[in-house]
Amino acid sequence: MVVDTQSTAGAEVASAPRLLAARNGAEALIQLLVVHGVEYLFLCPGTDTAPVQEAIVALGRDGQTVPKIVPGLYENVALAAAHGYFAVTRRPQAVLVHVDAGTQNLGAMLHDAQRAHAGVLVFAGRTPYTVDGTVPGGRDAYIQWLQDQPDQPGIVRNYVKWWHELGRTDTLNYLVPRAAQIAASEPAGPVYMTVAREVLMSPMDGVTVLPPERTRPSITGPGDLDGIETIAAWLADAERPVIIAGDVGRHPEAVPYLTRLAELVGAPVSDRASPLNISLSHPLYRLDVSAAIREADAILLLDCLVPWIPKLTRPPQTARIAQIDIDPVKASIPLWGFPVDLPLVGDTAKALPLLVAAIERRATPERRAAWAARRERLEDEGARQRRELAERVESLRTRTPIHAELICAALGEALPMDAIVIEEAVTNLPAVRKHVRREQPGTLISPIGPGLGWPLGGAVGVKLAAPDRLVVSVVGDGSFVFGSPVAALYAAQTAKAPFLTVILNNGGYNASKNPVVSLFPNGASVQADAYPGVRFQGPPDHAALARSCHAYGERVEDPAEVRPAIERALAAVKQGQAAVLDVIIDPI
C-alpha cells in the first residue's frame, strides 16, 4: 500500500501514481484511506454503509491492509475518539455514520472538533439516488424516503472546514486525498463527505493512487519576521507583561519555548480549558490573571480563543497587545472583537523559538536584571500559592462530603508523570488544574469547545494513539452522562483501549445554576434555594452502570477511601479493564 519513492541526485522524488485493484467504489475508498494514513475507522453502521463493510472484509480476505474497525454504539463517541487520536498523533482518522440521522448524532462533538482544530474525516451515507432497481445500491427500504433531505451537509456546514459529495468513482482518487490534506492542514479541523450506495457499489477496474507525499498538509511558517521582532521589543521593555496561551500545547514541541519565554522576561502564563502549555507546577503558571491583565502594559496572545471576559476584566487602553495565532481573526466566531495591536498569522511552535532568540538579542545587563527581579517576585508568589494549596488539601483530608480538590490532589499523587489526563470538569476545572500536577508536554488534553461529554470517547482515541500510556478522564456527572457512557465503555472494551474515568459528582448542573445566581443574586431562586432543572432527583448509579458494561465501577463517599479507590481502579485498568470512580462531592 505504500507508494515507492526513488532518489535522484541525492533528493527524494515521488513516484508516479499507481493503480490498485479496486473492484468498486467502496474498495477504492478504503484503499485510499489506508494510503493516506487512516489506521482506524470508527464505524456506526446503517443501511447505507453495507458496501464499505463488505469492502473491508473482502480486501482483508485478499491480504490487503484495511483500517482497524472500532464499532460504535453512538456517533458522538466515534467522533470524540477520532478527535482524541488526532490530538496525540496529528493524523486524521475516519468516522463513518448513517445518512442524516447519524450525522445529527455527531452532535456537539463536532463543535469541539472545530474549536480544538481536530483533523477528522467524517463520512456519511446519503439516501440512494435511484428508485427503480436498475442500479445496484438503489432504494430498497421504506426508511430511505424519510431520510432524503434537501441539504444534508447543512447539518454540519457551520462546523467543518470543507464538505463534498463523493458523487463519482473517477474522482475518488482526488477527493479522498484532498479531504485528508485539508483536515490536517493548519488550522486543522473536521471535513465532511457524503456518498451514496450507488457510487460505493459502482464497478471499477482499479483506482489510481496519488503518492501521499504529494498531498501532504500545508507547511506553516512562524509568521512575519518583522512582527516577531516588534513583539520582542515590546516584551523586552515591558514592566508588566502577561502571556495568555490557548492551544499552543497541541504541538508539544512548543511547550519548552513558551516556558523559556516566560522565564526569560518574567511573565505569568495563563491558560484555561486547553492542552498543557506550561507545566501546571511551574511557579509562573497562573490559572487566573485577571488582576494582571488590568495592570498589564504588554500582553501576548498565543493561539487563544477567549483571552479575557470584557465584562469582568480588560487591559488598559495603553497596553500593547500582540497576537501570534494560526487563525488570528477567528472568522468562525462572528463577535470576537478583542483589541489587538499586532496580529500575526503564524505557527506558534515555529514562532516561539524565533521570539525567544529575538528577546535574547535584546538582553542587555539592565534588562536582564529587571527580568530576573520580576521573575523572582512571581516565582515567590507562585511558590507561596503552591504551599497554600498543599495546606488546603491537608485540611480537607477528613472532610465529608469529599472535596473536589482532595480527589484531584490524590490523583496528582497517584498518577505517573507520563499519564495523559483529559479534563472536562466544568466548574471544577480549577481543582483539576491546581492539583493534578501535569508537567510534561502532551499529558493534559481538553476538548476546548463547548460540547460536553467529549472525554469518554476522546479517551478511547487517546488510548489507541498512545497504547503504552495510562489515560484518565476527569469529568462532572453531567459530562459523564453526555458522553454516552454505555457506548464509550463498549468502545473501550472492543478496541482494547481501557481508561479510568473519575466523576466529580455534585448531583447536578452547577454550570447552569451559576448564571441564575449571577444574574439574579437576590432573586426568588436564591431565596428559595430552588433551581429548576439543575439538581438531579434520583440520579443514576454510575458505578453500577459501569459494571453493567464490563468495566470496574466503584462509588466513593468516604475521604479515607479516595486513595485506595484510585489504586483499585488503576489496577483494573492495568489489567485491561476500563474503570469508573463515582466520587460524591459537595452537592450544588
FENVEN-V784380 format. One record per backbone hydrogen bond with DSSP energy under -0.5 kcal/mol. CO is the residue of the C=O (numbers start at 1). NH is the residue of the N-H. Records with the same first field share a line. If there is no record, write none. Layout:
CO: NH + NH
This chain:
4: 15
6: 13
8: 11
11: 8
13: 6
18: 209
20: 22 + 207
22: 206
23: 204
24: 28
25: 29
26: 30
27: 31
28: 32
29: 33
30: 34
31: 35
32: 36
33: 38
34: 37
37: 39
39: 68
40: 42 + 94
41: 43 + 70
42: 96
43: 72
46: 49
49: 52 + 53
50: 54
51: 55
52: 56
53: 57
54: 58
55: 59
56: 60
57: 61
58: 62
59: 64
60: 63
68: 41 + 70
69: 71
70: 43
74: 77 + 78
75: 79
76: 80
77: 81
78: 82
79: 83
80: 84
81: 85
82: 86
83: 87
84: 88
85: 88 + 89
86: 90
90: 92
93: 121
94: 42
95: 123
96: 44
97: 99 + 125
98: 102 + 103
99: 103
100: 104
101: 105
102: 106
103: 106
104: 107
106: 109
107: 110 + 111
108: 112
109: 113
110: 114
111: 115
112: 116
113: 118
114: 117
117: 119
118: 120
119: 93
120: 122 + 191
121: 95 + 123
122: 193
123: 97
124: 195
126: 197
130: 139
135: 138
141: 144
142: 145 + 146
143: 147
145: 148
147: 149
149: 152
151: 154
152: 155
153: 156 + 157
156: 159 + 160
162: 192
164: 166 + 194
165: 167
168: 171
169: 172
171: 174 + 175
172: 176
174: 178
175: 179
176: 180
177: 181
178: 182
179: 183
180: 184
181: 185
183: 189
190: 161 + 162
191: 122
192: 164
193: 124
194: 166
195: 126
196: 199 + 200
197: 201
199: 25 + 202
200: 26
202: 25
207: 20
208: 210
209: 18
211: 214
212: 215
221: 347
224: 228
225: 229
226: 230
227: 231
228: 232
229: 233
230: 234
231: 235
232: 236
233: 237
234: 238
235: 238
240: 297 + 298
241: 268
242: 300
243: 245 + 270
244: 302
247: 250
248: 251
250: 252
251: 254
252: 255 + 256
254: 258
255: 259
256: 260
257: 261
258: 262
259: 263
260: 264
261: 265
262: 266 + 267
268: 243
269: 286
270: 245
279: 282
282: 285
284: 269
286: 271
289: 293
290: 294
291: 295
292: 295 + 296
293: 296 + 316
297: 320
298: 242
299: 301 + 322
300: 244
301: 303 + 324
302: 246
303: 247
308: 310
309: 312 + 313
316: 319
319: 321
320: 299 + 322
321: 341 + 342
322: 301
323: 344
324: 303
325: 328 + 346
327: 330
330: 333
332: 334
334: 336
342: 323 + 344
344: 325 + 346
346: 348
347: 350 + 351
348: 352
350: 354
351: 355
352: 356
353: 357
354: 358
355: 359
356: 360
357: 361
358: 362
359: 362
360: 363
362: 364
364: 368
365: 369
366: 370
367: 371
368: 372
369: 373
370: 374
371: 375
372: 376
373: 377
374: 378
375: 379
376: 380
377: 381
378: 382
379: 383
380: 384
381: 385
382: 386
383: 387
384: 388
385: 389
386: 390
387: 391
388: 392
389: 393
390: 394
391: 395
392: 396
393: 396
394: 397
396: 399
402: 586
403: 406 + 407
404: 408
405: 409
406: 410
407: 411
408: 412
409: 413
410: 414
411: 415
416: 419
419: 421
420: 472
421: 423 + 445
422: 474
423: 447
424: 476
425: 428
426: 429
428: 431 + 432
429: 433
430: 434
431: 435
432: 436
437: 439
438: 280
440: 443
443: 421
444: 276
445: 423
447: 449
450: 452
451: 454
453: 456 + 457
454: 458
455: 459
456: 460
457: 461
458: 462
459: 463
460: 464
461: 465
462: 466
464: 467
466: 469
470: 420
471: 500
472: 422
473: 475 + 502
474: 424
475: 504
476: 480
477: 481
478: 482
479: 483
480: 485
481: 484
484: 488
485: 489
486: 490
487: 491
488: 492
489: 493
490: 494
491: 495
492: 497
493: 496
499: 579
500: 473
501: 503 + 581
502: 475 + 504
503: 505 + 583
504: 477 + 506
505: 585
506: 588
507: 536
508: 510
509: 512 + 513
510: 514
511: 515
512: 516
513: 516 + 517
514: 518
515: 519
516: 520
520: 523
523: 527
524: 528
525: 529 + 530
531: 534 + 535
534: 509
536: 538
540: 542
541: 545
542: 546
543: 547
544: 548
545: 549
546: 549 + 551
547: 550
552: 580
554: 582
556: 584
557: 559
558: 561
559: 562
561: 565
562: 566
563: 567
564: 568
565: 569
566: 570
567: 571
568: 572
569: 573
570: 574
571: 575
572: 577
573: 576
578: 552
579: 501
580: 554 + 582
581: 503 + 583
582: 556 + 584
583: 505 + 585
584: 402
